[in-house]
Amino acid sequence: MSVSQPINRLSERAQAALWEAESFEVLSLMPIADPPGAGDPTLPLPTFHQWPVLGAVAVVSGTSRDEIVTAVALGVEENRGLVANCFNPRHGIRAVALQVLHAIKEGLQKRRRGCD
């Protein structure tokens, strides 16, 4: 007898934000264990949920956006609950829909975990 695992899915709100966004950017983030706070004067880079942004690309092609959103959703579904001891994201997606900013971090972690 096998134990069935729950199916992971993006929330309806996250899916709507990604599919219906008026603007959509993929961000390259600096993967550091303890990011400085937003607006830290010692960091000359913009931040995304405290992580420094190294670069950003606006996704204007509907096909490219579809491929990215599909890949993120598939990655969430394929995760079997494995979690690392740290969360140092390397990419993020900034999607703006209906004048509301939705920020979804790679891995869709609700909180940052510290590293040793």
Secondary structure as UniProt FT lines:
FT   HELIX           12..20
FT   STRAND          23..29
FT   TURN            38..39
FT   TURN            41..42
FT   STRAND          47..48
FT   TURN            49..50
FT   STRAND          51..58
FT   HELIX           62..78
FT   STRAND          91..97
FT   TURN            98..99
FT   STRAND          100..105
FT   TURN            106..107
//
